[in-house]
Amino acid sequence: MDTIRVARSTAADKDDWLRLWGEWQRHMAGAVPSEVSERSWQLALDPHSKR
């Protein structure tokens, strides 16, 4: 069985996150403006974010 590890995002994760974010958008047949993508990434880095 594979092990899944969950950890807080760090700045070093951004390229991987952008790749996954883009794949999700393609899967959903949609597109998110770059400003929204950047804000979402900043929320992922914010330890106080509940989003």
N, C-alpha and C positions, 0 to 999 in steps of 0.2 A: 504494500500500500504506500502511495506517495504521501509525503508530509507537506502540509500547507503552512506557511509562515506568514503572519500578518504583522506589519510594522508600519510605523508612521512614515509618511513620505518625506524625502529630503530633496534638496535642490539637485542632487546627483541623479534623481529618478526621473527628471523631467522628460528626457528623450524617450524613455520607455513608456511613460505615461502618455505622451503625445501620440506614440504609435498605437497604443491600446485605445485611446480616445478616438483617433481617426478610424480604427477598425470598427468601433462601436457605431460611429456615425454612418459608415458605409453599410453596416448590417441593418441599421434602422432606415436606410435610404434617405438620410437627411444631411444637413450641414449646419454647423454652429458657427456663428461669426467669431473671428479670432479674438475679439475683445471678451466674449463670453468664455471662450476656452482659457484665456489667460486668467480671468477672474476665478474660474473654477479651479485652476491650478493653484492660485494663491490661497484659496480656501482650503485646498488639500494640505498645504503647508502650515496653515494657521492652527496651532494647538488648541485654540479656544473656539474654533469653528464647530458648530453642531450640524453643519450641512454635509 
